[in-house]
Amino acid sequence: MPVALITGGSKGLGRALAEVLAGQGWDLVLDARTAGVLEAAAEEVRERYGTQVVAVPGDVTDAAHRAELVAAAGELGGLDLLVSNASVLGAEPLVRLEAHPLEGLRWALETNVVAALGLVQEALPLLRASAAGAVVVVSSDAAAEAYETWGGYGASKAALDRLAAVLGVEEPGLRVWAVDPGDMDTDLYEAAVPQDVGERRPSPARVAPAFLRLVRERPASGRFSAPALLEGAPGAAEGAR
């Protein structure tokens, strides 16, 4: 069975990706900071799909935890897909740059960028050994567009995009995709913009099939928009941007 490692896998998009991959027969290693919530999610996926699901609670900014995650994947037989989904906002709710706490920005960069690279570095031997190794980093529209109050978070995601783009060049044997999932109904969005609570947004479960399409079709490394992938137009997964 192919093996995927998903950070931030206890709820939201990470949980939805776990569900859609398990439904295709993937074994999983899931990470999140809250052990109880993570184990409950892992148990539900195991029971529903019958795949192996290993829950490894911890913080991705901890190098020892990252090593534990990759070791768990190795015990399942290797690693074919690494999904860097765990992220923090840096300020909750989001604020203008003039008021953005610098410590919050450091936290966002450490979690969203530095930890993501650290996990890739730890996982590269297993990914290179896979016949179809791939890395997905979950980006944001805020990485490419200037939205008021989204400066700190957007800066971290823009940096993540650049790391993914360079990794795709440096590792031609892998596929490296940065994916903007679009607006979703998640706890993260609610914490970012609580005044928007109540507006209708797609659920993570509706967005997850866009990621599955990339895994199935394996287009060249690049940056993709989940809404465009979900439109299903021929060649949509070939037009990285």
C-alpha positions as CSV (number, residue, x, y, z in Angstrom):
1,M,0.0,0.0,0.0
2,P,1.2,3.6,-0.6
3,V,2.0,5.6,2.4
4,A,1.2,9.3,3.1
5,L,2.2,11.5,6.0
6,I,-0.2,14.4,6.7
7,T,0.5,17.1,9.2
8,G,-2.4,18.9,10.8
9,G,-4.4,15.7,10.2
10,S,-6.9,15.6,13.0
11,K,-9.5,18.0,11.5
12,G,-10.2,20.4,8.7
13,L,-8.4,19.9,5.4
14,G,-5.9,17.5,6.9
15,R,-8.6,15.2,8.1
16,A,-10.4,15.4,4.8
17,L,-7.3,14.5,2.9
18,A,-6.8,11.5,5.2
19,E,-10.3,10.4,4.4
20,V,-10.0,10.7,0.7
21,L,-6.6,8.9,0.6
22,A,-7.7,6.1,2.9
23,G,-10.6,5.6,0.6
24,Q,-8.1,4.9,-2.1
25,G,-6.2,2.4,0.0
26,W,-3.5,4.5,1.3
27,D,-1.9,3.9,4.7
28,L,-1.4,7.0,6.8
29,V,0.7,8.8,9.4
30,L,-1.2,11.7,10.9
31,D,0.2,14.5,13.1
32,A,-1.5,17.1,15.2
33,R,-0.8,18.8,18.5
34,T,-3.9,17.6,20.4
35,A,-3.4,13.9,21.1
36,G,-7.0,13.0,22.0
37,V,-8.5,14.6,18.9
38,L,-5.8,13.1,16.7
39,E,-6.3,9.6,18.0
40,A,-10.1,9.8,17.7
41,A,-9.7,11.0,14.1
42,A,-7.2,8.2,13.3
43,E,-9.5,5.5,14.8
44,E,-12.5,6.7,12.8
45,V,-10.5,6.5,9.5
46,R,-9.2,3.1,10.4
47,E,-12.6,1.7,11.1
48,R,-14.2,3.3,8.1
49,Y,-11.6,2.3,5.5
50,G,-9.6,-0.5,7.0
51,T,-6.2,1.0,6.2
52,Q,-3.3,1.4,8.7
53,V,-3.4,4.8,10.3
54,V,-0.7,5.8,12.8
55,A,-1.4,8.8,15.0
56,V,1.8,10.7,16.2
57,P,0.8,13.7,18.3
58,G,3.3,16.6,18.6
59,D,4.4,19.9,17.2
60,V,6.0,20.1,13.8
61,T,8.4,22.8,15.0
62,D,10.1,20.1,17.2
63,A,12.8,18.3,15.3
64,A,12.5,15.1,17.4
65,H,8.8,15.0,16.5
66,R,9.5,15.4,12.8
67,A,12.0,12.5,13.0
68,E,9.3,10.4,14.8
69,L,6.8,11.1,12.0
70,V,9.2,9.9,9.3
71,A,10.2,6.9,11.3
72,A,6.5,5.9,11.6
73,A,6.2,6.1,7.8
74,G,9.2,4.0,7.4
75,E,7.7,1.3,9.7
76,L,4.6,1.3,7.4
77,G,6.9,0.5,4.4
78,G,8.2,3.9,3.2
79,L,6.8,7.3,2.2
80,D,5.2,8.1,-1.1
81,L,3.4,11.4,-0.3
82,L,4.2,14.1,2.3
83,V,1.5,16.7,2.9
84,S,2.6,19.8,4.8
85,N,-0.8,21.1,6.0
86,A,-0.1,22.2,9.6
87,S,-0.1,25.9,9.9
88,V,-0.7,28.8,12.3
89,L,-2.0,32.4,11.6
90,G,0.5,34.3,13.8
91,A,-2.3,36.5,15.1
92,E,-5.9,35.6,16.0
93,P,-7.9,37.4,14.7
94,L,-5.8,38.7,11.9
95,V,-4.6,42.3,12.2
96,R,-3.0,45.0,10.1
97,L,0.8,44.9,9.8
98,E,1.1,48.0,11.9
99,A,-0.3,46.0,14.8
100,H,1.0,42.5,14.0
101,P,2.9,41.0,16.9
102,L,6.4,40.2,15.8
103,E,6.5,37.1,17.9
104,G,3.4,35.9,16.2
105,L,5.1,36.4,12.8
106,R,8.1,34.4,14.0
107,W,5.7,31.7,15.1
108,A,4.0,31.6,11.7
109,L,7.3,31.5,9.9
110,E,8.7,28.8,12.2
111,T,5.6,26.6,11.8
112,N,4.5,27.3,8.2
113,V,8.0,27.5,6.6
114,V,10.9,26.3,8.7
115,A,9.2,23.2,10.1
116,A,7.8,22.3,6.6
117,L,11.4,22.4,5.2
118,G,12.7,20.5,8.2
119,L,10.2,17.7,7.6
120,V,11.1,17.6,3.9
121,Q,14.7,17.3,4.8
122,E,14.0,14.4,7.2
123,A,11.7,12.7,4.7
124,L,13.8,13.0,1.5
125,P,15.5,9.6,1.7
126,L,12.2,7.8,1.8
127,L,10.6,10.1,-0.8
128,R,13.5,9.5,-3.2
129,A,13.2,5.8,-2.7
130,S,9.5,5.8,-3.7
131,A,8.6,5.1,-7.3
132,A,6.2,8.0,-7.2
133,G,7.4,10.3,-4.4
134,A,5.5,13.6,-4.0
135,V,5.3,16.6,-1.7
136,V,2.3,18.8,-1.3
137,V,2.5,22.1,0.6
138,V,-0.8,23.8,1.4
139,S,-0.6,27.4,0.3
140,S,-3.1,30.2,0.3
141,D,-4.5,32.9,-2.0
142,A,-2.9,35.3,0.5
143,A,0.5,34.1,-0.7
144,A,-0.1,35.7,-4.1
145,E,-2.6,38.5,-3.5
146,A,-2.5,41.4,-1.1
147,Y,-5.4,41.3,1.3
148,E,-5.7,43.7,4.3
149,T,-4.8,42.0,7.6
150,W,-3.4,38.9,5.8
151,G,0.1,40.2,5.5
152,G,1.9,38.0,8.1
153,Y,0.2,34.8,7.3
154,G,0.4,35.5,3.5
155,A,4.2,36.2,3.9
156,S,4.7,32.8,5.5
157,K,2.7,31.1,2.7
158,A,4.6,33.0,0.0
159,A,7.9,31.8,1.5
160,L,6.5,28.3,1.6
161,D,5.6,28.6,-2.1
162,R,9.1,29.6,-3.0
163,L,10.6,26.7,-1.1
164,A,8.3,24.3,-2.9
165,A,9.2,25.8,-6.3
166,V,12.9,25.5,-5.6
167,L,12.5,22.0,-4.2
168,G,10.8,21.0,-7.4
169,V,13.8,22.1,-9.4
170,E,16.3,20.5,-7.1
171,E,14.5,17.2,-6.9
172,P,13.4,16.4,-10.5
173,G,12.6,12.8,-9.5
174,L,9.8,14.0,-7.2
175,R,6.6,15.9,-7.8
176,V,6.3,19.0,-5.6
177,W,3.0,20.8,-5.6
178,A,2.0,24.0,-3.8
179,V,-1.8,24.1,-3.7
180,D,-4.1,27.0,-2.8
181,P,-7.2,25.3,-1.5
182,G,-9.3,28.4,-1.7
183,D,-11.7,29.6,1.0
184,M,-12.9,26.8,3.2
185,D,-15.1,26.4,6.3
186,T,-12.4,25.6,8.8
187,D,-11.5,26.6,12.4
188,L,-8.4,28.4,11.0
189,Y,-10.5,30.7,8.8
190,E,-13.0,31.3,11.7
191,A,-10.1,32.3,14.0
192,A,-8.6,34.5,11.3
193,V,-11.8,36.4,10.4
194,P,-14.4,35.8,13.1
195,Q,-16.7,38.5,11.7
196,D,-17.2,36.4,8.6
197,V,-18.6,33.4,10.6
198,G,-21.9,32.4,9.0
199,E,-20.9,33.0,5.4
200,R,-21.1,29.9,3.3
201,R,-17.8,28.3,2.2
202,P,-16.9,24.9,0.8
203,S,-16.2,22.2,3.3
204,P,-12.7,20.7,3.3
205,A,-14.3,17.4,2.1
206,R,-15.4,19.2,-1.1
207,V,-11.9,20.5,-1.6
208,A,-9.9,17.3,-0.9
209,P,-10.7,15.7,-4.3
210,A,-8.6,18.4,-6.0
211,F,-5.5,17.1,-4.1
212,L,-6.4,13.5,-5.1
213,R,-6.5,14.6,-8.7
214,L,-2.9,15.8,-8.5
215,V,-1.8,12.5,-6.9
216,R,-3.6,10.5,-9.6
217,E,-2.4,12.5,-12.6
218,R,1.0,13.6,-11.4
219,P,1.5,16.8,-13.3
220,A,4.8,18.5,-13.3
221,S,5.8,20.3,-10.1
222,G,4.2,23.7,-9.7
223,R,1.6,25.8,-8.0
224,F,-2.1,24.9,-8.4
225,S,-5.5,26.2,-7.4
226,A,-7.9,23.6,-5.9
227,P,-11.0,25.4,-7.3
228,A,-9.5,25.2,-10.8
229,L,-8.7,21.5,-10.4
230,L,-12.2,20.8,-9.2
231,E,-13.7,22.4,-12.3
232,G,-12.5,19.3,-14.1
233,A,-11.6,20.9,-17.4
234,P,-9.3,18.7,-19.5
235,G,-5.7,19.5,-18.8
236,A,-6.5,21.6,-15.7
237,A,-3.9,19.6,-13.7
238,E,-1.3,20.3,-16.3
239,G,-1.4,24.1,-16.1
240,A,0.6,24.9,-13.0
241,R,0.8,28.6,-12.1
